Amino acid sequence: MELSEVLGAAGGVSVQCLTLYIPDRDQFGTALADQRRWVLEAAELLAKIGGGVTIMPPVEGGWIAESGQIVWERPVLLYTFIRPKAFRDLLVELREFLHRLGRETGQGEVAFEFDGHFYRIRKFDASKE
């Protein structure tokens, strides 16, 4: 059975999902003042990559700090099902965004998921300014 035909879908099938995690705390557990700005910037980029974006409400999560304590936070997850050409064309912009997010919000790491794999960026590119 061809599901897209049965349901009347057009435009092809997207199978690879890209998810970004936008933190609400820095690496020391201090709340960020501008999480919403980062969410909206990420949403704009993901919409270009996939033709649309879904923004989840803040979720609860935690990570282990160097002290061994769990730092609790409320990250926002955004995702899109990529369009391969747009994804390839925007990889440089995506890298710049993720590394700037890490630098400017004082992260120990920035996480994202792609195609069922979880990635961590721990060393951020230097600012181009």
The first five atom37 places (N, CA, C, CB, O) and aatype in JSON, in Angstrom:
{
  "aatype": [12, 6, 10, 15, 6, 19, 10, 7, 0, 0, 7, 7, 19, 15, 19, 5, 4, 10, 16, 10, 18, 9, 14, 3, 1, 3, 5, 13, 7, 16, 0, 10, 0, 3, 5, 1, 1, 17, 19, 10, 6, 0, 0, 6, 10, 10, 0, 11, 9, 7, 7, 7, 19, 16, 9, 12, 14, 14, 19, 6, 7, 7, 17, 9, 0, 6, 15, 7, 5, 9, 19, 17, 6, 1, 14, 19, 10, 10, 18, 16, 13, 9, 1, 14, 11, 0, 13, 1, 3, 10, 10, 19, 6, 10, 1, 6, 13, 10, 8, 1, 10, 7, 1, 6, 16, 7, 5, 7, 6, 19, 0, 13, 6, 13, 3, 7, 8, 13, 18, 1, 9, 1, 11, 13, 3, 0, 15, 11, 6],
  "atom_mask": [
    [1, 1, 1, 1, 1],
    [1, 1, 1, 1, 1],
    [1, 1, 1, 1, 1],
    [1, 1, 1, 1, 1],
    [1, 1, 1, 1, 1],
    [1, 1, 1, 1, 1],
    [1, 1, 1, 1, 1],
    [1, 1, 1, 0, 1],
    [1, 1, 1, 1, 1],
    [1, 1, 1, 1, 1],
    [1, 1, 1, 0, 1],
    [1, 1, 1, 0, 1],
    [1, 1, 1, 1, 1],
    [1, 1, 1, 1, 1],
    [1, 1, 1, 1, 1],
    [1, 1, 1, 1, 1],
    [1, 1, 1, 1, 1],
    [1, 1, 1, 1, 1],
    [1, 1, 1, 1, 1],
    [1, 1, 1, 1, 1],
    [1, 1, 1, 1, 1],
    [1, 1, 1, 1, 1],
    [1, 1, 1, 1, 1],
    [1, 1, 1, 1, 1],
    [1, 1, 1, 1, 1],
    [1, 1, 1, 1, 1],
    [1, 1, 1, 1, 1],
    [1, 1, 1, 1, 1],
    [1, 1, 1, 0, 1],
    [1, 1, 1, 1, 1],
    [1, 1, 1, 1, 1],
    [1, 1, 1, 1, 1],
    [1, 1, 1, 1, 1],
    [1, 1, 1, 1, 1],
    [1, 1, 1, 1, 1],
    [1, 1, 1, 1, 1],
    [1, 1, 1, 1, 1],
    [1, 1, 1, 1, 1],
    [1, 1, 1, 1, 1],
    [1, 1, 1, 1, 1],
    [1, 1, 1, 1, 1],
    [1, 1, 1, 1, 1],
    [1, 1, 1, 1, 1],
    [1, 1, 1, 1, 1],
    [1, 1, 1, 1, 1],
    [1, 1, 1, 1, 1],
    [1, 1, 1, 1, 1],
    [1, 1, 1, 1, 1],
    [1, 1, 1, 1, 1],
    [1, 1, 1, 0, 1],
    [1, 1, 1, 0, 1],
    [1, 1, 1, 0, 1],
    [1, 1, 1, 1, 1],
    [1, 1, 1, 1, 1],
    [1, 1, 1, 1, 1],
    [1, 1, 1, 1, 1],
    [1, 1, 1, 1, 1],
    [1, 1, 1, 1, 1],
    [1, 1, 1, 1, 1],
    [1, 1, 1, 1, 1],
    [1, 1, 1, 0, 1],
    [1, 1, 1, 0, 1],
    [1, 1, 1, 1, 1],
    [1, 1, 1, 1, 1],
    [1, 1, 1, 1, 1],
    [1, 1, 1, 1, 1],
    [1, 1, 1, 1, 1],
    [1, 1, 1, 0, 1],
    [1, 1, 1, 1, 1],
    [1, 1, 1, 1, 1],
    [1, 1, 1, 1, 1],
    [1, 1, 1, 1, 1],
    [1, 1, 1, 1, 1],
    [1, 1, 1, 1, 1],
    [1, 1, 1, 1, 1],
    [1, 1, 1, 1, 1],
    [1, 1, 1, 1, 1],
    [1, 1, 1, 1, 1],
    [1, 1, 1, 1, 1],
    [1, 1, 1, 1, 1],
    [1, 1, 1, 1, 1],
    [1, 1, 1, 1, 1],
    [1, 1, 1, 1, 1],
    [1, 1, 1, 1, 1],
    [1, 1, 1, 1, 1],
    [1, 1, 1, 1, 1],
    [1, 1, 1, 1, 1],
    [1, 1, 1, 1, 1],
    [1, 1, 1, 1, 1],
    [1, 1, 1, 1, 1],
    [1, 1, 1, 1, 1],
    [1, 1, 1, 1, 1],
    [1, 1, 1, 1, 1],
    [1, 1, 1, 1, 1],
    [1, 1, 1, 1, 1],
    [1, 1, 1, 1, 1],
    [1, 1, 1, 1, 1],
    [1, 1, 1, 1, 1],
    [1, 1, 1, 1, 1],
    [1, 1, 1, 1, 1],
    [1, 1, 1, 1, 1],
    [1, 1, 1, 0, 1],
    [1, 1, 1, 1, 1],
    [1, 1, 1, 1, 1],
    [1, 1, 1, 1, 1],
    [1, 1, 1, 0, 1],
    [1, 1, 1, 1, 1],
    [1, 1, 1, 0, 1],
    [1, 1, 1, 1, 1],
    [1, 1, 1, 1, 1],
    [1, 1, 1, 1, 1],
    [1, 1, 1, 1, 1],
    [1, 1, 1, 1, 1],
    [1, 1, 1, 1, 1],
    [1, 1, 1, 1, 1],
    [1, 1, 1, 0, 1],
    [1, 1, 1, 1, 1],
    [1, 1, 1, 1, 1],
    [1, 1, 1, 1, 1],
    [1, 1, 1, 1, 1],
    [1, 1, 1, 1, 1],
    [1, 1, 1, 1, 1],
    [1, 1, 1, 1, 1],
    [1, 1, 1, 1, 1],
    [1, 1, 1, 1, 1],
    [1, 1, 1, 1, 1],
    [1, 1, 1, 1, 1],
    [1, 1, 1, 1, 1],
    [1, 1, 1, 1, 1]
  ],
  "atom_positions": [
    [[0.85, -1.18, 0.0], [0.0, 0.0, 0.0], [0.9, 1.24, 0.0], [-0.97, 0.0, 1.23], [1.85, 1.32, 0.77]],
    [[0.58, 2.17, -0.85], [1.28, 3.45, -0.9], [0.45, 4.44, -0.08], [1.48, 3.95, -2.39], [-0.55, 4.97, -0.56]],
    [[0.89, 4.7, 1.15], [0.11, 5.51, 2.09], [-0.16, 6.92, 1.57], [0.84, 5.6, 3.42], [-1.27, 7.44, 1.73]],
    [[0.84, 7.54, 0.94], [0.61, 8.9, 0.44], [-0.5, 8.92, -0.61], [1.91, 9.47, -0.15], [-1.28, 9.87, -0.68]],
    [[-0.57, 7.89, -1.43], [-1.63, 7.8, -2.44], [-2.98, 7.57, -1.78], [-1.33, 6.66, -3.43], [-3.97, 8.22, -2.14]],
    [[-3.04, 6.66, -0.81], [-4.29, 6.35, -0.13], [-4.85, 7.57, 0.59], [-4.08, 5.2, 0.87], [-6.06, 7.81, 0.58]],
    [[-3.98, 8.35, 1.21], [-4.43, 9.5, 1.99], [-4.42, 10.81, 1.21], [-3.58, 9.65, 3.22], [-4.84, 11.84, 1.72]],
    [[-3.94, 10.76, -0.02], [-3.96, 11.96, -0.85], [-2.85, 12.94, -0.53], [0.0, 0.0, 0.0], [-3.02, 14.14, -0.74]],
    [[-1.72, 12.46, -0.01], [-0.59, 13.33, 0.32], [0.24, 13.58, -0.93], [0.29, 12.71, 1.45], [0.33, 12.72, -1.81]],
    [[0.84, 14.77, -0.99], [1.69, 15.11, -2.14], [2.97, 15.76, -1.63], [0.95, 16.07, -3.12], [3.06, 16.14, -0.46]],
    [[3.95, 15.87, -2.49], [5.16, 16.59, -2.13], [6.27, 15.72, -1.59], [0.0, 0.0, 0.0], [7.26, 16.24, -1.09]],
    [[6.15, 14.43, -1.68], [7.21, 13.55, -1.22], [7.14, 13.26, 0.26], [0.0, 0.0, 0.0], [6.32, 13.83, 0.99]],
    [[8.01, 12.37, 0.68], [8.05, 11.94, 2.07], [9.37, 12.39, 2.69], [7.89, 10.4, 2.19], [10.43, 12.17, 2.1]],
    [[9.32, 13.0, 3.85], [10.52, 13.37, 4.59], [10.72, 12.36, 5.7], [10.43, 14.83, 5.17], [9.79, 12.08, 6.46]],
    [[11.91, 11.8, 5.79], [12.13, 10.73, 6.76], [13.17, 11.07, 7.82], [12.54, 9.48, 6.05], [13.26, 10.38, 8.83]],
    [[13.97, 12.11, 7.62], [15.02, 12.44, 8.57], [14.62, 13.66, 9.4], [16.37, 12.7, 7.84], [14.32, 14.72, 8.86]],
    [[14.63, 13.47, 10.71], [14.2, 14.51, 11.64], [15.42, 15.16, 12.28], [13.27, 13.93, 12.73], [16.35, 14.48, 12.72]],
    [[15.42, 16.49, 12.33], [16.45, 17.28, 13.0], [15.8, 17.97, 14.19], [17.1, 18.33, 12.02], [14.83, 18.71, 14.03]],
    [[16.34, 17.73, 15.39], [15.8, 18.32, 16.62], [16.88, 19.14, 17.31], [15.27, 17.23, 17.57], [18.0, 18.66, 17.5]],
    [[16.54, 20.36, 17.68], [17.45, 21.22, 18.43], [16.93, 21.38, 19.84], [17.62, 22.61, 17.74], [15.72, 21.44, 20.07]],
    [[17.85, 21.47, 20.81], [17.53, 21.68, 22.21], [18.0, 23.08, 22.58], [18.19, 20.58, 23.12], [19.19, 23.39, 22.5]],
    [[17.07, 23.92, 23.0], [17.43, 25.28, 23.39], [17.34, 25.36, 24.92], [16.49, 26.36, 22.71], [16.25, 25.27, 25.49]],
    [[18.49, 25.54, 25.58], [18.52, 25.51, 27.04], [17.91, 26.76, 27.66], [19.95, 25.35, 27.53], [17.73, 27.78, 26.99]],
    [[17.6, 26.66, 28.93], [17.16, 27.85, 29.67], [18.14, 28.22, 30.78], [15.76, 27.62, 30.26], [17.88, 29.12, 31.57]],
    [[19.27, 27.5, 30.83], [20.3, 27.73, 31.84], [21.67, 27.65, 31.2], [20.18, 26.7, 33.0], [21.85, 27.02, 30.15]],
    [[22.64, 28.29, 31.84], [24.01, 28.15, 31.38], [24.65, 26.94, 32.06], [24.83, 29.44, 31.66], [23.97, 26.22, 32.79]],
    [[25.92, 26.72, 31.82], [26.6, 25.54, 32.36], [26.72, 25.55, 33.88], [27.95, 25.43, 31.76], [27.06, 24.52, 34.47]],
    [[26.45, 26.68, 34.51], [26.53, 26.78, 35.97], [25.15, 26.73, 36.62], [27.24, 28.05, 36.37], [25.03, 26.82, 37.84]],
    [[24.09, 26.6, 35.79], [22.74, 26.52, 36.32], [22.03, 27.85, 36.43], [0.0, 0.0, 0.0], [20.93, 27.92, 36.97]],
    [[22.65, 28.91, 35.93], [22.04, 30.24, 35.98], [21.04, 30.4, 34.84], [23.13, 31.34, 35.91], [21.35, 30.09, 33.69]],
    [[19.85, 30.88, 35.16], [18.79, 31.04, 34.15], [19.2, 32.04, 33.08], [17.49, 31.49, 34.81], [19.8, 33.08, 33.38]],
    [[18.88, 31.71, 31.83], [19.13, 32.62, 30.72], [18.0, 33.63, 30.63], [19.28, 31.85, 29.39], [16.84, 33.29, 30.86]],
    [[18.33, 34.86, 30.3], [17.33, 35.91, 30.17], [16.66, 35.91, 28.81], [17.95, 37.26, 30.44], [15.6, 36.5, 28.64]],
    [[17.27, 35.24, 27.82], [16.82, 35.4, 26.44], [16.55, 34.08, 25.71], [17.83, 36.18, 25.68], [16.8, 33.97, 24.51]],
    [[16.04, 33.07, 26.42], [15.77, 31.79, 25.77], [14.83, 31.96, 24.56], [15.16, 30.8, 26.78], [15.05, 31.34, 23.52]],
    [[13.81, 32.77, 24.7], [12.82, 32.94, 23.62], [13.48, 33.44, 22.33], [11.72, 33.92, 24.05], [13.1, 33.01, 21.24]],
    [[14.44, 34.34, 22.44], [15.15, 34.86, 21.26], [15.84, 33.71, 20.53], [16.18, 35.94, 21.67], [15.8, 33.65, 19.3]],
    [[16.47, 32.81, 21.29], [17.16, 31.67, 20.69], [16.17, 30.69, 20.06], [18.03, 30.95, 21.74], [16.44, 30.11, 19.01]],
    [[15.04, 30.5, 20.71], [14.0, 29.61, 20.18], [13.5, 30.14, 18.83], [12.81, 29.49, 21.18], [13.38, 29.37, 17.87]],
    [[13.23, 31.42, 18.75], [12.71, 31.99, 17.51], [13.74, 31.95, 16.39], [12.25, 33.43, 17.73], [13.4, 31.72, 15.24]],
    [[15.01, 32.18, 16.72], [16.06, 32.1, 15.71], [16.21, 30.66, 15.22], [17.4, 32.62, 16.29], [16.35, 30.43, 14.01]],
    [[16.18, 29.7, 16.14], [16.25, 28.29, 15.75], [15.06, 27.9, 14.89], [16.32, 27.39, 17.01], [15.21, 27.17, 13.91]],
    [[13.88, 28.39, 15.24], [12.66, 28.07, 14.49], [12.76, 28.58, 13.05], [11.43, 28.68, 15.17], [12.37, 27.88, 12.12]],
    [[13.27, 29.77, 12.88], [13.42, 30.32, 11.54], [14.37, 29.46, 10.7], [13.94, 31.78, 11.6], [14.09, 29.18, 9.53]],
    [[15.47, 29.05, 11.28], [16.44, 28.21, 10.57], [15.85, 26.84, 10.23], [17.7, 28.04, 11.42], [16.0, 26.37, 9.1]],
    [[15.18, 26.21, 11.19], [14.6, 24.9, 10.93], [13.49, 24.97, 9.87], [14.05, 24.31, 12.22], [13.34, 24.05, 9.07]],
    [[12.72, 26.06, 9.88], [11.68, 26.21, 8.86], [12.3, 26.28, 7.47], [10.84, 27.48, 9.13], [11.74, 25.74, 6.52]],
    [[13.44, 26.92, 7.35], [14.14, 26.97, 6.06], [14.64, 25.58, 5.66], [15.33, 27.96, 6.12], [14.61, 25.22, 4.48]],
    [[15.08, 24.81, 6.62], [15.64, 23.48, 6.36], [14.56, 22.46, 5.99], [16.42, 22.98, 7.58], [14.78, 21.6, 5.14]],
    [[13.41, 22.56, 6.63], [12.39, 21.54, 6.42], [11.08, 22.02, 5.83], [0.0, 0.0, 0.0], [10.19, 21.22, 5.55]],
    [[10.96, 23.32, 5.64], [9.7, 23.85, 5.11], [8.68, 24.14, 6.2], [0.0, 0.0, 0.0], [7.6, 24.64, 5.91]],
    [[9.03, 23.83, 7.44], [8.17, 24.08, 8.6], [8.91, 23.67, 9.85], [0.0, 0.0, 0.0], [9.98, 23.06, 9.77]],
    [[8.36, 23.99, 10.98], [9.01, 23.69, 12.25], [7.94, 23.47, 13.3], [9.98, 24.84, 12.68], [6.87, 24.07, 13.25]],
    [[8.23, 22.6, 14.26], [7.36, 22.41, 15.42], [8.15, 22.77, 16.66], [6.82, 20.94, 15.5], [9.29, 22.32, 16.84]],
    [[7.55, 23.59, 17.51], [8.17, 24.0, 18.76], [7.37, 23.37, 19.89], [8.21, 25.57, 18.91], [6.18, 23.61, 20.04]],
    [[8.06, 22.55, 20.66], [7.42, 21.89, 21.8], [7.4, 22.85, 22.98], [8.16, 20.56, 22.17], [8.26, 23.73, 23.08]],
    [[6.43, 22.69, 23.88], [6.48, 23.49, 25.11], [7.72, 23.08, 25.91], [5.17, 23.31, 25.96], [8.25, 21.99, 25.71]],
    [[8.18, 23.95, 26.82], [9.34, 23.56, 27.62], [9.12, 22.21, 28.29], [9.64, 24.63, 28.68], [8.03, 21.9, 28.77]],
    [[10.17, 21.41, 28.3], [10.15, 20.11, 28.95], [11.08, 20.17, 30.15], [10.57, 18.96, 27.95], [11.89, 21.1, 30.27]],
    [[10.98, 19.21, 31.04], [11.92, 19.16, 32.16], [13.04, 18.21, 31.83], [11.21, 18.73, 33.46], [12.82, 17.14, 31.25]],
    [[14.23, 18.6, 32.19], [15.39, 17.75, 31.97], [16.48, 18.12, 32.95], [0.0, 0.0, 0.0], [16.36, 19.1, 33.68]],
    [[17.51, 17.35, 32.95], [18.63, 17.63, 33.83], [19.91, 17.06, 33.26], [0.0, 0.0, 0.0], [19.9, 16.18, 32.41]],
    [[20.99, 17.57, 33.75], [22.31, 17.1, 33.35], [23.23, 17.18, 34.56], [22.87, 17.92, 32.16], [23.0, 17.95, 35.49]],
    [[24.28, 16.37, 34.53], [25.21, 16.3, 35.65], [26.29, 17.37, 35.51], [25.85, 14.9, 35.74], [27.03, 17.38, 34.54]],
    [[26.36, 18.26, 36.49], [27.38, 19.3, 36.52], [28.71, 18.71, 37.0], [26.94, 20.48, 37.45], [28.75, 17.58, 37.5]],
    [[29.79, 19.47, 36.85], [31.1, 19.01, 37.31], [31.1, 18.68, 38.8], [32.16, 20.06, 37.03], [31.89, 17.85, 39.25]],
    [[30.22, 19.33, 39.55], [30.12, 19.07, 40.99], [29.49, 17.71, 41.28], [29.3, 20.17, 41.66], [29.52, 17.24, 42.42]],
    [[28.92, 17.07, 40.26], [28.24, 15.81, 40.45], [26.75, 15.95, 40.71], [0.0, 0.0, 0.0], [26.03, 14.96, 40.77]],
    [[26.29, 17.18, 40.87], [24.87, 17.45, 41.12], [24.11, 17.55, 39.8], [24.7, 18.74, 41.93], [24.67, 17.94, 38.78]],
    [[22.83, 17.2, 39.84], [21.98, 17.37, 38.67], [21.52, 18.82, 38.61], [20.77, 16.4, 38.69], [21.01, 19.36, 39.59]],
    [[21.71, 19.44, 37.47], [21.19, 20.79, 37.21], [19.89, 20.6, 36.43], [22.24, 21.7, 36.43], [19.9, 20.08, 35.31]],
    [[18.79, 21.02, 37.02], [17.48, 20.88, 36.38], [17.21, 22.09, 35.52], [16.35, 20.7, 37.42], [17.54, 23.21, 35.88]],
    [[16.6, 21.85, 34.37], [16.29, 22.95, 33.46], [15.02, 22.64, 32.68], [17.45, 23.21, 32.51], [14.46, 21.55, 32.77]],
    [[14.59, 23.64, 31.9], [13.39, 23.5, 31.08], [13.73, 23.9, 29.64], [12.21, 24.39, 31.64], [13.39, 24.99, 29.19]],
    [[14.41, 22.99, 28.92], [14.75, 23.3, 27.53], [13.52, 23.26, 26.63], [15.81, 22.31, 27.02], [12.52, 22.61, 26.94]],
    [[13.62, 23.96, 25.53], [12.61, 23.92, 24.49], [13.18, 23.09, 23.34], [12.21, 25.37, 24.01], [14.31, 23.3, 22.9]],
    [[12.38, 22.13, 22.85], [12.79, 21.3, 21.73], [12.04, 21.75, 20.49], [12.52, 19.8, 22.02], [10.83, 21.98, 20.51]],
    [[12.79, 21.88, 19.4], [12.22, 22.24, 18.1], [12.64, 21.18, 17.12], [12.68, 23.66, 17.64], [13.75, 20.67, 17.18]],
    [[11.73, 20.84, 16.19], [12.14, 19.86, 15.2], [11.52, 20.15, 13.84], [11.76, 18.47, 15.65], [10.51, 20.85, 13.71]],
    [[12.18, 19.58, 12.83], [11.68, 19.62, 11.47], [12.09, 18.32, 10.79], [12.23, 20.85, 10.69], [13.09, 17.71, 11.15]],
    [[11.32, 17.91, 9.82], [11.71, 16.82, 8.94], [12.35, 17.47, 7.73], [10.48, 15.89, 8.55], [11.7, 18.21, 6.98]],
    [[13.62, 17.18, 7.54], [14.42, 17.95, 6.6], [14.06, 17.71, 5.14], [15.86, 17.65, 6.8], [13.54, 16.66, 4.76]],
    [[14.36, 18.71, 4.36], [14.41, 18.6, 2.9], [15.91, 18.51, 2.59], [13.68, 19.85, 2.16], [16.65, 19.45, 2.86]],
    [[16.36, 17.4, 2.02], [17.8, 17.16, 1.9], [18.6, 18.3, 1.26], [18.01, 15.94, 1.11], [19.67, 18.65, 1.77]],
    [[18.13, 18.88, 0.17], [18.89, 19.96, -0.48], [19.0, 21.17, 0.44], [18.25, 20.36, -1.81], [20.08, 21.74, 0.59]],
    [[17.9, 21.57, 1.04], [17.93, 22.73, 1.95], [18.84, 22.44, 3.14], [16.5, 23.07, 2.43], [19.57, 23.32, 3.58]],
    [[18.79, 21.23, 3.65], [19.66, 20.84, 4.78], [21.12, 20.99, 4.38], [19.37, 19.37, 5.22], [21.9, 21.6, 5.11]],
    [[21.5, 20.43, 3.24], [22.9, 20.55, 2.78], [23.28, 22.02, 2.57], [23.11, 19.76, 1.47], [24.37, 22.45, 2.97]],
    [[22.39, 22.78, 1.96], [22.69, 24.19, 1.67], [22.85, 25.03, 2.93], [21.59, 24.78, 0.81], [23.55, 26.04, 2.92]],
    [[22.19, 24.62, 4.02], [22.2, 25.42, 5.25], [23.07, 24.83, 6.36], [20.78, 25.59, 5.75], [22.99, 25.28, 7.5]],
    [[23.87, 23.83, 6.07], [24.73, 23.23, 7.11], [25.68, 24.23, 7.74], [25.52, 22.09, 6.53], [25.89, 24.19, 8.95]],
    [[26.27, 25.12, 6.95], [27.18, 26.12, 7.51], [26.42, 27.03, 8.46], [27.86, 26.95, 6.37], [26.89, 27.33, 9.55]],
    [[25.24, 27.48, 8.05], [24.42, 28.35, 8.91], [24.0, 27.62, 10.19], [23.17, 28.84, 8.14], [23.98, 28.21, 11.26]],
    [[23.65, 26.33, 10.07], [23.28, 25.54, 11.24], [24.46, 25.43, 12.2], [22.81, 24.15, 10.81], [24.29, 25.62, 13.41]],
    [[25.64, 25.13, 11.68], [26.83, 25.05, 12.54], [27.09, 26.38, 13.24], [28.06, 24.63, 11.71], [27.35, 26.41, 14.44]],
    [[27.03, 27.47, 12.49], [27.25, 28.79, 13.08], [26.26, 29.06, 14.2], [27.14, 29.89, 12.0], [26.64, 29.57, 15.25]],
    [[25.0, 28.72, 13.98], [23.97, 28.93, 15.01], [24.28, 28.11, 16.26], [22.58, 28.57, 14.47], [24.27, 28.66, 17.37]],
    [[24.54, 26.82, 16.11], [24.77, 25.94, 17.27], [25.99, 26.37, 18.06], [24.92, 24.5, 16.81], [25.96, 26.35, 19.29]],
    [[27.07, 26.75, 17.39], [28.28, 27.16, 18.08], [28.1, 28.53, 18.75], [29.46, 27.21, 17.1], [28.62, 28.75, 19.84]],
    [[27.38, 29.43, 18.1], [27.09, 30.74, 18.71], [26.19, 30.57, 19.93], [26.43, 31.69, 17.68], [26.39, 31.24, 20.94]],
    [[25.19, 29.68, 19.83], [24.33, 29.37, 20.97], [25.19, 28.91, 22.16], [23.29, 28.27, 20.6], [25.01, 29.38, 23.28]],
    [[26.11, 28.0, 21.91], [26.97, 27.51, 22.97], [27.83, 28.59, 23.59], [0.0, 0.0, 0.0], [27.93, 28.7, 24.81]],
    [[28.46, 29.4, 22.73], [29.35, 30.47, 23.21], [28.58, 31.54, 23.98], [30.09, 31.12, 22.04], [28.91, 31.87, 25.12]],
    [[27.54, 32.07, 23.34], [26.85, 33.24, 23.88], [25.97, 32.95, 25.08], [26.03, 33.88, 22.81], [25.62, 33.87, 25.82]],
    [[25.59, 31.69, 25.29], [24.76, 31.36, 26.45], [25.55, 30.6, 27.51], [23.55, 30.53, 26.02], [24.97, 30.11, 28.48]],
    [[26.86, 30.49, 27.34], [27.72, 29.88, 28.35], [27.45, 28.4, 28.59], [0.0, 0.0, 0.0], [27.41, 27.95, 29.74]],
    [[27.26, 27.64, 27.51], [26.97, 26.21, 27.65], [28.24, 25.39, 27.79], [26.17, 25.72, 26.45], [29.3, 25.76, 27.28]],
    [[28.13, 24.28, 28.5], [29.19, 23.29, 28.54], [29.11, 22.41, 27.3], [0.0, 0.0, 0.0], [30.13, 21.92, 26.81]],
    [[27.89, 22.22, 26.81], [27.69, 21.5, 25.55], [26.33, 21.89, 24.97], [27.77, 19.96, 25.76], [25.42, 22.3, 25.69]],
    [[26.23, 21.76, 23.66], [24.98, 21.97, 22.94], [24.62, 20.65, 22.3], [25.1, 23.13, 21.87], [25.47, 19.99, 21.7]],
    [[23.36, 20.25, 22.44], [22.92, 18.95, 21.94], [21.91, 19.13, 20.8], [22.3, 18.11, 23.07], [21.12, 20.08, 20.78]],
    [[21.97, 18.18, 19.86], [20.96, 18.1, 18.82], [20.84, 16.65, 18.4], [21.32, 19.01, 17.6], [21.73, 15.84, 18.63]],
    [[19.71, 16.33, 17.77], [19.46, 14.99, 17.26], [19.26, 15.07, 15.76], [18.23, 14.34, 17.95], [18.65, 16.01, 15.24]],
    [[19.78, 14.07, 15.06], [19.53, 13.96, 13.64], [19.44, 12.5, 13.24], [20.62, 14.68, 12.83], [20.35, 11.71, 13.52]],
    [[18.35, 12.16, 12.6], [18.17, 10.83, 12.03], [18.4, 9.71, 13.06], [19.11, 10.64, 10.85], [19.03, 8.7, 12.77]],
    [[17.88, 9.93, 14.27], [17.98, 8.91, 15.31], [19.27, 8.89, 16.08], [0.0, 0.0, 0.0], [19.48, 8.01, 16.91]],
    [[20.16, 9.86, 15.82], [21.44, 9.93, 16.53], [21.5, 11.21, 17.36], [22.63, 9.86, 15.54], [21.02, 12.26, 16.93]],
    [[22.09, 11.12, 18.55], [22.21, 12.25, 19.47], [23.64, 12.76, 19.42], [21.81, 11.84, 20.93], [24.59, 11.99, 19.58]],
    [[23.82, 14.06, 19.21], [25.13, 14.68, 19.08], [25.35, 15.72, 20.16], [25.29, 15.32, 17.69], [24.41, 16.37, 20.62]],
    [[26.62, 15.87, 20.58], [27.0, 16.87, 21.58], [28.15, 17.69, 21.03], [27.38, 16.2, 22.93], [29.15, 17.15, 20.56]],
    [[28.01, 19.01, 21.09], [29.11, 19.91, 20.71], [29.67, 20.46, 22.02], [28.62, 21.08, 19.74], [28.94, 21.1, 22.78]],
    [[30.94, 20.23, 22.27], [31.56, 20.68, 23.53], [32.62, 21.75, 23.32], [32.17, 19.5, 24.24], [32.95, 22.48, 24.26]],
    [[33.16, 21.85, 22.12], [34.13, 22.91, 21.8], [33.51, 23.76, 20.72], [35.52, 22.31, 21.34], [33.18, 23.29, 19.64]],
    [[33.36, 25.02, 21.04], [32.66, 25.94, 20.14], [33.63, 26.74, 19.31], [31.75, 26.88, 20.94], [34.68, 27.19, 19.79]],
    [[33.28, 26.92, 18.03], [34.08, 27.74, 17.13], [34.19, 29.14, 17.7], [33.47, 27.77, 15.7], [33.27, 29.63, 18.36]],
    [[35.32, 29.79, 17.43], [35.52, 31.18, 17.86], [34.57, 32.09, 17.09], [36.98, 31.61, 17.64], [34.17, 31.79, 15.97]],
    [[34.23, 33.2, 17.7], [33.37, 34.19, 17.06], [34.07, 34.74, 15.82], [33.03, 35.34, 18.05], [35.29, 34.9, 15.81]],
    [[33.31, 35.01, 14.79], [33.87, 35.55, 13.55], [33.96, 37.07, 13.57], [33.04, 35.11, 12.36], [34.37, 37.68, 12.59]],
    [[33.58, 37.67, 14.66], [33.61, 39.14, 14.76], [34.97, 39.63, 15.15], [32.6, 39.63, 15.76], [35.17, 40.84, 15.28]]
  ]
}
